[in-house]
Amino acid sequence: VALYVYGASEDALRTLDPKPYLHAPIDVCLNDECHPVDVHQAYLDAVPGSHAPVLLWSHSGLSPNKLTFVHIRMLAGESPAGVLRRATFEKVLYTEVRPKSPVAHPVPRGIYHEETVLYDSVDRFPLVRWRTESSASGPYGSVLNVMWHGKMPQWSYSARGHSFKIYGPPLESMKNLQHAAQQICLDHTYCHYVDVGHIYLSIPDSYKRLPVLIWSVDAIDPFTNHTITSEMVDHFYDQKPRVMALSHIETLWVEIPPPPPPPPPPPPPPPPKPTTSSTPTKTPCPTLPSTAAPTATTVFVTIRPEPIPEPKPEPKPEPEHGTGYHVLLLFTGAAICAMALVIGSFASHHWDRAQHYMPLNGTPHPGYGAVETGSNGSEETSRL
């Protein structure tokens, strides 16, 4: 945890009082350990003409589990005659440790709810009684502490949620009352010191009829039950009684509904329509009332005969011939050819001789019947 102490800006100090002045040194004490601060040097190191607050002192390394009181006081010092010394202070900032939610918002399918719990619904210890009063914004309660001896008053509240806001009564209802500081813890681990009195001093008059936000926490685990405790801090300088006030607590929580049931299965397909077939079909018997006598039902189905196809003639197998058949066929062809040649040759020779002895016109050749007999040139004629 880190702590930062700031002083007012130069412009704010000049507006407040234009007279010359000097910055007085201060002491910043953490519990019983004090640290002197040279405020004049801090303003010399600041940016001239800046409207921002001036950082006077800072410290880091504070334990988040330990309550630390911060005291700031002015130190005495010499100053020239007629020159004022001022101790300036504007604000204190500090860092704090808060749990981080493992869930990102918005939660898918989440339904967010807001709940308000009044002061009289929290658990109190010891068994003190709330002083109940009413205002324009509603009722509120407060515990008046008259220097308790022993355990300080406290209250606690447990609920499931990811955001909690603690409100105090409106400013108009808390006039002339001194507020006690409170230590507010989340789950008994993350504790914060809340200066309630300073918060009420910072409320403008326009908000004096509205509840005052004292403390809040968000972005924590929404599905875990959390406990918030607030205890009055025993730290009174003036020994006057203090008031521990509470108006209500706002809780924001998320609900995830169960997933919707799966859709019903699709309906079965309709039964096939009855068709004409060669076999009779069975028709279910209709449902009869309990008083009616069962009757038999006969169903007639027309059966169409199918035409009988004519048998096709089987092809006759061709006779198979062996090698001998082909040899016989070859020799028969050769013999026929040889006989044709012999007959043709004989007919040709006879036809030539017939033309030589007998002309076609019927008149005998002059030498018909004469034959050449000798080589001496004599001729003999013989008659055939």
Secondary structure, DSSP 8 states (H G I E B T S, - for coil): --EEEEE--HHHHHHH--S-EEE--EEEEETTEEEEE-HHHHHHHS-TT--S-EEEEEE----TTS---EEEEE------TT-EEE----EEEE-------SS-SS-TT-EEEEEEEEGGGSEEES----EEEEETTEEEEEEEES---SS--EEEEEEE-SEEEEEE--GGGSTT--B--EEEEETTTEEEEE-HHHHHHT--GGGTTS-EEEEEEESS-TTSEEEEEEEE----SS---EEEEE-EEEEEEEE----------------------SS----------TTS------------------------------HHHHHHHHHHHHHHHHHHHHHHHHHHHHHHHHHHHS-TTS---TTTT-B---SSS--B----
